């Protein structure tokens, strides 16, 4: 039995979280192709389309970084290479606010200020970050440095919600987390109230409600859970839980009222006094 090479395993996990790896996983599962055939298709796509895509590509928004992460629906313990991936666009730098923080307190303070929001932002886009993602793809430090930052954050606030792949079981199922936000909206809570309860940004709450509204729209067209999951690119378990919430709306008049408000506004939830309007 050989000696494990931790550094090599770390690089292998990162290699599994690239656009190429995401494409290969999806095409192998979707078209039932062999790894060899999937790689051949990938090369053809690159040869044919990439020259045009590069010519049409727009510049990224300042302060943003794009990366590939494991989808939040994937269970803990599943090999990274076999997991579905999602592309994320995260806000690393918020302008003058972060400039002052970096100047006055240094890079450690900046990382610790950004980590909770980055984790929430990734989750709102359907992904879960790892310490390796944050270290190598965002802050360009070692995973050990990120681990120290996370430990310090948890010590300063034991109730801080840090949704990461490694802490998925510590914070409770992501499924419950998402349906809880939707249920609060159906109860009539404002955006600011939901953000206060969950420590999410308004944009993150809007993302969850948007997915729920699209699910409701497709369900009203008579689509089954599997079809909705495929069209929305969400896990079947999440869609099933949303359909159960829709069933509750038929029994609860208050739920039904706020559901119709959400449907009327499309992807928005009106926050009322002190709450943002999400779109």
C-alpha positions in Angstrom: 0.0 0.0 0.0 1.5 3.3 -1.1 1.9 6.4 1.0 -0.8 9.0 0.5 0.3 12.2 -1.1 -1.9 14.9 0.4 -0.6 17.7 -1.8 -1.3 15.6 -4.9 -4.8 14.7 -3.7 -5.5 18.4 -3.1 -4.5 19.3 -6.7 -6.6 16.5 -8.0 -9.7 17.8 -6.2 -9.0 21.3 -7.6 -8.7 19.8 -11.1 -12.1 18.3 -10.7 -13.6 21.8 -10.2 -12.9 23.4 -13.6 -15.2 24.2 -16.6 -13.7 21.2 -18.5 -14.4 18.9 -15.6 -17.9 20.2 -15.2 -18.6 19.7 -18.9 -17.2 16.2 -18.9 -19.3 15.2 -15.9 -22.5 16.5 -17.3 -22.0 15.1 -20.8 -21.0 11.6 -19.5 -24.1 11.4 -17.3 -26.5 13.2 -19.7 -25.5 11.3 -22.9 -24.1 8.1 -21.2 -20.7 8.6 -22.9 -17.5 7.0 -21.9 -14.8 9.3 -20.5 -12.8 8.9 -23.8 -15.8 9.9 -25.9 -16.7 12.8 -23.6 -13.2 14.2 -23.9 -13.4 13.9 -27.7 -16.6 15.9 -27.7 -15.1 18.6 -25.4 -12.2 19.1 -27.8 -14.5 19.5 -30.8 -16.6 22.0 -28.9 -13.4 24.0 -28.1 -12.2 23.9 -31.7 -15.5 25.0 -33.1 -17.0 27.4 -30.6 -14.2 28.9 -28.5 -12.8 31.3 -31.1 -16.3 32.9 -31.4 -17.0 32.8 -27.6 -13.7 34.5 -26.9 -14.4 37.2 -29.5 -17.8 37.9 -27.9 -16.8 37.7 -24.3 -17.4 40.8 -22.1 -15.2 42.1 -19.4 -16.0 40.9 -15.9 -17.4 43.3 -13.4 -14.7 44.9 -11.2 -14.3 43.1 -7.9 -15.8 39.9 -9.1 -14.2 36.4 -9.5 -15.6 33.4 -11.3 -14.9 29.9 -10.3 -16.4 26.4 -10.4 -17.7 24.7 -7.2 -19.6 21.6 -6.2 -23.4 21.9 -6.4 -25.0 22.4 -3.0 -27.4 19.5 -3.7 -24.5 17.0 -3.7 -24.2 14.9 -0.5 -21.2 15.0 1.7 -18.8 12.1 1.2 -19.4 11.9 -2.6 -16.2 12.0 -4.6 -15.6 15.5 -6.1 -15.0 14.1 -9.6 -18.5 12.5 -9.6 -20.3 15.6 -8.3 -22.3 18.0 -10.3 -20.6 21.4 -10.5 -21.9 25.0 -10.8 -20.2 28.2 -12.0 -20.2 31.0 -9.5 -19.6 34.7 -9.7 -18.5 36.0 -6.3 -17.9 39.5 -5.0 -14.3 39.6 -3.6 -13.8 43.3 -3.5 -16.5 45.8 -2.6 -14.6 49.0 -3.4 -13.6 51.8 -1.0 -15.0 50.0 2.0 -12.6 47.1 1.5 -9.7 49.4 0.6 -10.0 51.1 4.0 -10.3 47.8 5.8 -7.2 46.5 4.1 -5.3 49.6 4.7 -6.2 50.0 8.3 -6.4 46.3 9.5 -4.6 44.3 6.9 -5.4 41.3 4.7 -6.4 39.0 7.6 -9.2 41.4 8.6 -10.3 41.7 5.0 -10.5 37.9 4.5 -12.5 37.4 7.7 -14.9 40.2 6.7 -15.5 38.7 3.3 -15.7 34.9 4.1 -19.3 34.8 5.5 -20.7 36.7 2.6 -18.7 34.7 0.0 -20.1 31.5 1.5 -23.6 32.8 1.4 -23.2 34.2 -2.1 -22.0 30.9 -3.3 -24.9 29.0 -1.7 -27.4 31.5 -3.2 -26.1 30.5 -6.6 -26.4 26.8 -5.9 -22.8 26.0 -4.8 -20.8 25.2 -1.7 -17.3 26.4 -1.3 -14.4 24.5 0.4 -11.4 25.9 2.2 -9.3 25.0 -0.9 -11.6 27.0 -3.2 -11.3 30.0 -1.0 -7.5 29.6 -0.6 -6.5 28.8 -4.1 -9.2 30.5 -6.3 -10.1 33.5 -4.2 -7.6 34.8 -1.7 -4.4 33.1 -3.0 -3.3 31.9 0.4 -2.9 28.4 1.9 -5.9 26.3 3.1 -4.4 26.4 6.6 -4.7 30.2 6.6 -8.4 29.9 5.6 -8.9 27.3 8.3 -7.5 29.7 10.9 -9.8 32.5 9.6 -12.8 30.2 9.8 -11.9 29.1 13.4 -11.5 32.7 14.5 -14.9 33.6 13.0 -16.7 30.8 14.8 -15.0 31.6 18.1 -16.1 35.2 17.8 -19.7 34.2 16.9 -20.7 30.6 17.6 -24.0 31.1 15.9 -22.5 32.4 12.6 -23.8 30.5 9.6 -21.0 29.5 7.3 -22.5 27.2 4.6 -19.5 25.3 3.2 -19.2 21.7 1.9 -17.2 20.7 4.9 -19.8 22.1 7.4 -22.9 21.0 5.6 -24.0 18.7 8.4 -23.0 21.2 11.1 -25.4 23.8 9.8 -28.3 21.4 9.0 -29.4 20.3 5.5 -29.2 23.0 2.9 -32.6 21.8 1.8 -34.2 22.8 5.1 -32.3 26.1 5.0 -33.8 27.0 1.6 -37.4 25.9 2.3 -37.2 27.8 5.6 -36.6 31.0 3.8 -39.5 30.4 1.4 -41.8 29.4 4.3 -41.0 32.7 6.1 -41.8 34.6 2.9 -45.1 32.7 2.6 -45.9 33.7 6.2 -45.5 37.3 5.2 -42.1 38.2 6.6 -40.4 41.1 4.9 -37.1 40.8 3.1 -35.3 42.7 5.9 -36.8 40.3 8.5 -35.7 37.2 6.6 -32.2 38.7 6.1 -32.0 39.4 9.9 -33.1 35.8 10.8 -30.8 34.1 8.3 -28.0 36.6 8.0 -28.4 36.4 4.2 -28.1 39.3 1.8 -31.2 40.5 0.0 -29.8 39.1 -3.3 -29.5 35.6 -1.7 -33.1 35.7 -0.4 -34.2 36.9 -3.9 -32.5 33.9 -5.5 -34.3 31.4 -3.3 -37.7 33.0 -3.9 -37.0 33.3 -7.6 -36.4 29.5 -7.8 -39.6 28.8 -5.8 -41.7 31.0 -8.0 -40.4 29.4 -11.2 -41.1 26.0 -9.6 -44.7 27.1 -8.8 -45.1 28.4 -12.4 -44.0 25.1 -13.9 -46.1 23.1 -11.5 -49.2 25.1 -12.5 -48.5 24.0 -16.1 -48.8 20.4 -14.9 -45.1 19.4 -14.9 -43.8 16.6 -12.7 -41.1 17.1 -10.1 -38.5 15.4 -12.3 -39.2 17.7 -15.2 -39.1 20.8 -13.0 -35.8 19.7 -11.4 -34.3 19.2 -14.9 -35.5 22.6 -16.3 -34.4 24.5 -13.2 -31.2 22.5 -12.7 -32.0 21.9 -9.1 -32.0 18.7 -7.1 -35.2 16.5 -7.0 -35.3 16.7 -3.2 -35.4 20.5 -3.3 -38.2 20.6 -5.9 -40.2 18.0 -4.0 -40.0 20.1 -0.8 -41.1 23.2 -2.8 -44.1 21.2 -4.2 -45.0 20.3 -0.6 -44.9 24.0 0.3 -47.3 24.6 -2.7 -49.6 21.9 -1.3 -49.5 23.7 2.1 -50.6 26.9 0.3 -53.9 25.2 -0.7 -54.6 24.6 3.0 -53.4 27.9 4.5 -55.2 31.1 3.4 -52.3 33.3 4.5 -49.8 31.1 2.5 -52.0 31.3 -0.5 -52.3 35.1 -0.3 -48.5 35.6 -0.2 -47.9 32.9 -2.9 -50.1 34.9 -5.2 -48.2 38.1 -4.3 -44.9 36.3 -5.2 -46.4 35.0 -8.4 -47.7 38.4 -9.3 -44.3 40.0 -8.8 -42.6 37.3 -10.6 -39.2 36.9 -8.9 -39.7 39.7 -6.4 -40.7 39.8 -2.7 -41.7 43.2 -1.4 -40.0 44.0 1.8 -42.2 46.8 3.1 -40.8 49.4 5.4 -37.0 48.9 5.7 -37.1 46.0 3.2 -35.7 45.9 -0.3 -37.7 44.9 -3.3 -36.1 41.9 -4.9 -36.1 41.2 -8.5 
